[in-house]
Amino acid sequence: MENDLKISELKEMQLKLYELNKEKWNDMEPKFAKNHILYMIEEIGECISIIKKKKIDSVMNDEHIRNRFIEELSDVLMYYIEVMNRLNISSEEFTRIYLQKYNTNLKRNYEEDNKNKYV
């Protein structure tokens, strides 16, 4: 395994983890994707909690705090991949749509878009 994981590798790794735990985890069905989005949000909350309690400076400079923060980010990504797996989103499909969105965002004027957002 390289030091820079590909989406396809993350999906495979998460499927292996699922296979080891499938007796305890939700089935690999689309209807359970919502649960994993909620778990992901919970993990995002843990990331926010670290920043709130320990401050960004600690995340940047304290190795222990930084490792805990990255561990929580890893949990977020694992649940994200669980959603992709349950909804049968392929690496190729995700990459194609991600690149489309990226290219759209390159042309966006965020200031203009947000000016009238909550009027």
N, C-alpha and C positions, 0 to 999 in steps of 0.2 A: 504494500500500500504506500502510495506517495504521501508527501506531507501536505498536499493540496487535494482534498477530496472532490470528486465529481458528484453531481446530482445522482447519477446512476449508481455510484458506489454507496452513497448514503441510503438510497432506496433499498439496495441489496442488504446492507448492514442492518437496516431497520426490520427487514423481513426475517433475517436470521434471529434477531432479538425477539420478534413476534413468535417465531416457531418455538423458541425456548420457553415462552411464557403464555402460549395460546390457551392453556387451560384456565388461566387466571384473568386474561385480558379479554376485552370485547372482540367479537368475531371480526374478521377482515371483510366487513360489509359496508357499503356506502352509508347506511343509516347510522353508523357509529362515528362517522367523520365529525359530526357536530360535537360529540363528547370530546374529541381530541382537540378541536378548536378551543373549547372551554378550558381544557387542561393547559393548552398553550398560553392562553390568556393568564391563567393562574401563574405560570412560570414567568411570564413577562412581569407580572406583579412582584415576583420575587426579585427580578432584576431591578425594578424600580425601588424596591425596599432597600436593597444594598446601596444603591446610589443615594437614597434619602438618608439612610442611617450612617453610612460610612463616608459619604461625599465622593465626588468624582476624583478628587486628588488622591484618595486612597485606592480607588480602582486603577488609577494610572501608576501609582508609585509603591503600593504595598503588595508584595507578591502574593501573600495569602488571600487578601481581599480580592485582588485581580483574578486569581484562580477560581475563587468561589463565584465571582461574577460570570466568568467565562463558562463555568460549569452550568450555571443557570441558563445562559444563552444556548448552551448545548442542549439542554432540556427543551427549550423553545423550538429549536431546530428539529429535534427528534419528533416532537408532536406534529410539527409542520409536515415532516416527511410521512408520518402516520396518516395524516389527512390525504396527502397525495396518493399513498398506497391504497387507502380505502376507496378513493374516488377514481382509481385506475388512471391517474394522470402520469403519463410517461415523461421521462427526462426530456425527450425530444419535443413533446407537446409543450411542456413547461418552458423550455429554452426558447422555442419559437415565439410564444406569447410574451415571455419576459422581454425578449429583444424588441418586439413590436412596441411594448409599453415604454421601454427605455428610449427608443427612438422618438416616440410621441413626446416623452418628457423632455428630451433634448430641445424640442421646439416650443415648449410651454413657457408662458410668461406667468409664473406663479403669483407674482404681485397682482397682476391684472385679474387672474382667475379667482383669487381670494378676496378681492376688493368687494365684489358683489355677492359673495357666498352666503352671508347671513343677513341679507337685507330683507 
